[in-house]
């Protein structure tokens, strides 16, 4: 799949940064969208060093006109867009009533409408050619809301509904442009060091935590195989979504008891921590946050569930073979 033209939003840090790096290693041309120019410059160097061709596009995905102009610039300077990855987001860690209306609006404009704008920009150039793939970076929280993240969960639920509706429309049109969604687990990204927080202690992802490179591998696989409606990453995602489908009320009560402490470390929150809700934080003091957060020591780089999710055919064959062998052994014993 090398030699593609790819656009990644939220490319300056976290999962988006790891996705850009992975496409660079393929030798692809990568349009890099984010607000923070220092992070974008570092991401471009990552792509260039890996053998890819970067194009830095500093902009706010909440502004549709900027996103559309960026798509046209990619087409003009890098070539026809093959893959568009929506990943940019922002959020607020706080109880519901401690989040101001304008903060909800901002989270929605970036974390939900940013995906809408990116998808519109991608489809405007992909549909006339009848080819291309759009990958929405989602979350287990697109299905299962948790306390202290009402703004983020609302945005992810909105993306899920938008994605499903759009996919139906493309199927109706028999389009060869495909949209798919990758539901992520807790990932060790810098967001926990820069998202606006009103918690008493430092925010953290709920274990088990996975490294952004694992998430990036899932995104690339989804882009290569976009006919499937969604992919689940990590055993925790699979378990959460399964439990939510079967016993959602029980899960409400469980998260009501555990969801506050599990999202905070023992360390008090630094009131002077940078906040990226309104402005980018990379570039201050020349800082580049990179792909990883501060939880490397407790994060996993592999997931057997992800392999199984990407290889349903092989898993089904092995399972069927095991059943047949068991039945054969039972028959012989009788």
C-alpha positions as CSV (number, residue, x, y, z in Angstrom):
1,X,0.0,0.0,0.0
2,X,3.0,2.3,-0.2
3,X,3.1,5.4,-2.5
4,X,-0.2,6.7,-1.2
5,X,-1.3,10.3,-0.4
6,X,-2.6,10.5,3.2
7,X,-4.0,13.2,5.3
8,X,-3.9,13.0,9.1
9,X,-5.6,15.4,11.5
10,X,-4.3,15.8,15.0
11,X,-0.9,14.9,13.5
12,X,1.2,16.9,16.0
13,X,1.0,14.4,18.9
14,X,-0.5,11.2,20.3
15,X,-2.2,8.7,18.0
16,X,-2.1,11.1,15.0
17,X,1.6,11.6,15.4
18,X,2.2,7.8,15.5
19,X,-0.1,7.3,12.4
20,X,1.9,10.0,10.5
21,X,5.2,8.2,11.5
22,X,3.8,4.9,10.3
23,X,2.8,6.2,7.0
24,X,6.2,7.9,6.6
25,X,7.8,4.5,7.1
26,X,5.8,3.3,4.1
27,X,7.2,6.0,2.0
28,X,3.9,7.8,1.7
29,X,3.2,11.5,1.2
30,X,1.5,12.7,4.4
31,X,-0.5,15.9,4.9
32,X,-0.1,16.9,8.5
33,X,-3.0,18.9,10.1
34,X,-3.0,20.3,13.6
35,X,-2.8,23.7,15.4
36,X,0.6,23.4,17.0
37,X,3.3,24.3,14.6
38,X,6.2,23.0,16.7
39,X,4.6,19.6,16.9
40,X,3.8,19.7,13.2
41,X,7.4,20.6,12.3
42,X,8.6,17.7,14.4
43,X,6.1,15.3,12.8
44,X,7.2,16.4,9.4
45,X,10.8,15.6,10.3
46,X,9.7,12.2,11.5
47,X,8.0,11.5,8.2
48,X,10.9,12.8,6.2
49,X,13.5,10.8,8.2
50,X,11.4,7.7,7.7
51,X,11.3,8.1,3.9
52,X,8.0,9.8,3.4
53,X,7.1,13.2,2.0
54,X,5.4,15.6,4.6
55,X,3.3,18.7,4.0
56,X,2.7,20.8,7.1
57,X,-0.8,22.3,7.3
58,X,-1.3,24.3,10.5
59,X,-5.0,24.9,11.0
60,X,-8.0,24.4,13.4
61,X,-10.3,21.6,12.2
62,X,-13.2,23.5,13.8
63,X,-13.0,25.9,10.8
64,X,-14.5,24.1,7.8
65,X,-13.1,26.6,5.3
66,X,-9.5,25.9,6.5
67,X,-10.0,22.2,6.2
68,X,-11.4,22.4,2.7
69,X,-8.5,24.7,1.7
70,X,-6.0,22.2,3.2
71,X,-7.5,19.3,1.2
72,X,-7.1,21.3,-2.0
73,X,-3.5,22.2,-1.1
74,X,-2.7,18.5,-0.6
75,X,-4.2,17.6,-4.0
76,X,-2.2,20.4,-5.6
77,X,1.2,19.7,-3.9
78,X,1.2,16.0,-3.1
79,X,-1.4,14.4,-5.5
80,X,-4.8,12.8,-5.2
81,X,-5.8,11.9,-1.7
82,X,-6.1,8.1,-1.0
83,X,-6.7,8.1,2.7
84,X,-8.0,10.6,5.2
85,X,-7.6,9.9,8.9
86,X,-9.6,12.0,11.4
87,X,-8.0,12.1,14.8
88,X,-7.9,15.7,16.1
89,X,-9.7,16.3,19.4
90,X,-9.8,18.3,22.6
91,X,-11.7,17.7,25.8
92,X,-12.3,18.7,29.5
93,X,-11.9,16.4,32.5
94,X,-14.5,17.6,35.1
95,X,-17.9,16.7,36.5
96,X,-20.7,17.8,34.1
97,X,-21.8,20.9,36.0
98,X,-18.2,22.2,36.2
99,X,-17.9,22.5,32.4
100,X,-19.1,25.8,31.0
101,X,-21.4,26.0,27.9
102,X,-18.6,27.6,25.8
103,X,-16.3,24.8,26.7
104,X,-18.8,22.2,25.6
105,X,-19.2,24.1,22.4
106,X,-15.5,24.1,21.8
107,X,-15.1,20.4,22.4
108,X,-18.0,19.7,20.1
109,X,-16.6,21.9,17.3
110,X,-13.2,20.3,17.4
111,X,-13.9,16.7,18.5
112,X,-17.1,16.1,16.5
113,X,-17.5,18.8,13.8
114,X,-13.7,18.5,13.0
115,X,-14.4,14.9,11.9
116,X,-17.4,16.1,9.9
117,X,-15.3,18.8,8.2
118,X,-12.5,16.4,7.4
119,X,-14.9,13.8,6.0
120,X,-16.6,16.4,3.8
121,X,-13.3,17.6,2.5
122,X,-12.2,14.0,1.8
123,X,-15.4,13.0,0.0
124,X,-15.4,16.1,-2.1
125,X,-12.3,14.9,-3.9
126,X,-12.7,11.1,-3.5
127,X,-16.3,10.6,-4.7
128,X,-15.8,12.0,-8.2
129,X,-12.9,9.5,-8.6
130,X,-15.0,6.7,-6.9
131,X,-12.1,5.6,-4.7
132,X,-10.6,6.4,-1.3
133,X,-10.9,5.6,2.4
134,X,-11.8,7.7,5.4
135,X,-10.8,6.4,8.9
136,X,-12.5,7.8,12.0
137,X,-10.4,7.3,15.1
138,X,-13.0,6.5,17.7
139,X,-13.1,5.1,21.2
140,X,-14.8,2.5,23.3
141,X,-16.4,5.7,24.7
142,X,-18.3,6.1,21.4
143,X,-20.6,3.4,22.9
144,X,-20.0,3.6,26.6
145,X,-20.0,6.9,28.5
146,X,-17.9,7.3,31.6
147,X,-18.0,9.9,34.4
148,X,-15.8,13.0,34.2
149,X,-15.7,12.9,30.4
150,X,-19.2,14.0,29.4
151,X,-18.0,16.4,26.7
152,X,-15.7,13.9,25.1
153,X,-18.1,11.0,25.3
154,X,-20.8,13.1,23.7
155,X,-18.5,13.9,20.8
156,X,-17.5,10.3,20.3
157,X,-21.1,9.1,20.4
158,X,-21.9,11.8,17.8
159,X,-19.1,10.6,15.6
160,X,-20.4,7.0,15.8
161,X,-23.9,8.0,14.7
162,X,-22.6,10.2,11.9
163,X,-20.3,7.4,10.7
164,X,-23.1,4.8,10.6
165,X,-25.5,7.1,8.8
166,X,-22.8,8.1,6.2
167,X,-21.8,4.5,5.7
168,X,-25.4,3.6,4.8
169,X,-25.5,6.4,2.3
170,X,-22.3,5.3,0.6
171,X,-23.6,1.7,0.5
172,X,-26.9,2.9,-1.1
173,X,-24.9,4.7,-3.8
174,X,-22.7,1.6,-4.3
175,X,-19.7,3.9,-3.9
176,X,-16.2,2.7,-3.9
177,X,-15.3,5.3,-1.3
178,X,-15.3,3.7,2.1
179,X,-15.6,4.9,5.7
180,X,-14.5,2.8,8.7
181,X,-14.0,3.5,12.4
182,X,-11.4,2.3,14.8
183,X,-12.6,2.1,18.5
184,X,-9.6,2.7,20.7
185,X,-8.9,1.6,24.3
186,X,-7.0,3.8,26.8
187,X,-3.8,5.0,25.0
188,X,-0.7,6.6,26.4
189,X,-0.9,10.0,24.7
190,X,0.1,13.5,25.9
191,X,-3.6,14.5,26.2
192,X,-3.5,13.7,30.0
193,X,-0.8,16.4,30.3
194,X,-2.6,19.2,28.4
195,X,-6.4,18.6,28.4
196,X,-8.3,21.1,30.6
197,X,-8.8,19.4,34.0
198,X,-10.7,20.4,37.1
199,X,-10.0,17.2,38.9
200,X,-8.2,17.3,42.2
201,X,-5.5,14.8,41.0
202,X,-3.6,14.4,37.8
203,X,-5.8,12.7,35.1
204,X,-4.8,9.3,33.6
205,X,-6.2,6.7,31.2
206,X,-8.0,3.8,32.8
207,X,-5.8,0.7,32.7
208,X,-5.0,-1.4,30.7
209,X,-3.1,1.3,28.7
210,X,-1.7,0.8,25.2
211,X,1.0,2.6,23.3
212,X,0.1,4.9,20.4
213,X,2.1,2.7,17.9
214,X,-0.4,-0.1,18.5
215,X,-3.2,2.3,17.8
216,X,-1.4,3.5,14.6
217,X,-1.1,-0.1,13.4
218,X,-4.8,-0.5,13.8
219,X,-5.5,2.7,11.8
220,X,-3.3,1.6,8.9
221,X,-4.9,-1.8,8.8
222,X,-8.3,-0.2,8.8
223,X,-7.3,2.1,6.0
224,X,-6.0,-0.8,4.0
225,X,-9.2,-2.8,4.6
226,X,-11.9,-0.1,4.9
227,X,-14.9,-2.2,3.8
228,X,-15.4,-3.3,7.4
229,X,-17.6,-0.9,9.4
230,X,-15.4,-0.8,12.5
231,X,-12.4,-2.3,14.3
232,X,-12.0,-2.8,18.1
233,X,-8.5,-2.3,19.6
234,X,-7.6,-4.0,22.9
235,X,-9.2,-6.6,25.0
236,X,-10.5,-3.8,27.3
237,X,-12.5,-2.3,24.4
238,X,-14.0,-5.6,23.4
239,X,-14.9,-6.4,27.1
240,X,-16.4,-2.9,27.6
241,X,-18.5,-2.9,24.5
242,X,-19.7,-6.5,25.2
243,X,-20.7,-5.7,28.8
244,X,-22.4,-2.5,27.7
245,X,-24.5,-4.4,25.2
246,X,-25.6,-7.0,27.8
247,X,-25.7,-5.2,31.2
248,X,-25.5,-1.5,30.6
249,X,-27.3,-0.6,33.9
250,X,-24.9,-2.7,35.9
251,X,-22.0,-1.0,34.1
252,X,-23.5,2.4,35.1
253,X,-23.4,1.4,38.7
254,X,-19.9,0.0,38.5
255,X,-18.5,3.1,36.8
256,X,-20.3,5.3,39.3
257,X,-18.3,3.5,42.0
258,X,-14.9,3.2,40.3
259,X,-14.8,5.8,37.4
260,X,-13.7,8.7,39.5
261,X,-10.6,7.2,41.2
262,X,-9.6,5.1,38.1
263,X,-9.1,8.2,36.0
264,X,-6.8,10.0,38.5
265,X,-3.3,9.3,39.7
266,X,-2.3,9.8,43.4
267,X,-0.4,13.0,42.5
268,X,-2.2,16.3,42.9
269,X,-3.0,18.1,39.7
270,X,-0.6,20.9,38.8
271,X,-2.7,24.1,38.5
272,X,-0.1,25.5,36.1
273,X,-0.3,22.6,33.6
274,X,-0.7,23.7,30.0
275,X,-4.3,23.6,28.5
276,X,-4.9,23.1,24.8
277,X,-8.7,23.7,24.7
278,X,-8.4,27.2,23.1
279,X,-4.8,27.4,21.9
280,X,-2.1,24.8,21.1
281,X,0.4,24.2,23.8
282,X,3.3,22.7,21.9
283,X,5.9,25.2,20.9
284,X,5.9,26.9,24.4
285,X,9.6,26.9,25.3
286,X,10.3,25.0,22.1
287,X,8.4,22.0,23.4
288,X,7.3,19.0,21.2
289,X,5.1,16.6,23.1
290,X,5.5,13.7,20.6
291,X,3.4,10.6,20.4
292,X,3.8,9.3,23.9
293,X,2.4,10.5,27.2
294,X,3.9,10.0,30.7
295,X,2.6,6.5,31.2
296,X,5.2,4.4,29.3
297,X,6.0,2.3,32.3
298,X,2.5,0.8,32.5
299,X,1.6,0.7,28.8
300,X,1.4,-2.2,26.4
301,X,2.7,-2.3,22.8
302,X,0.9,-5.5,21.8
303,X,-2.6,-6.9,21.8
304,X,-3.7,-10.4,20.9
305,X,-7.2,-9.1,20.6
306,X,-6.2,-6.7,17.8
307,X,-4.6,-9.5,15.8
308,X,-7.8,-11.6,16.3
309,X,-10.0,-8.7,15.3
310,X,-8.0,-8.2,12.1
311,X,-8.0,-11.9,11.2
312,X,-11.5,-13.1,11.7
313,X,-11.1,-15.7,9.0
314,X,-8.1,-17.3,10.5
315,X,-9.6,-17.3,14.0
316,X,-12.8,-18.8,12.7
317,X,-10.9,-21.5,10.9
318,X,-8.9,-22.4,14.0
319,X,-12.1,-22.4,16.1
320,X,-14.0,-24.6,13.7
321,X,-11.1,-27.0,13.4
322,X,-10.8,-27.2,17.2
323,X,-14.6,-28.0,17.4
324,X,-14.3,-30.7,14.7
325,X,-11.3,-32.3,16.4
326,X,-13.1,-32.3,19.7
327,X,-16.2,-33.9,18.2
328,X,-14.0,-36.5,16.3
329,X,-12.2,-37.4,19.5
330,X,-15.5,-37.7,21.4
331,X,-16.9,-40.0,18.6
332,X,-13.9,-42.2,18.7
333,X,-14.1,-42.5,22.5
334,X,-17.7,-43.5,22.3
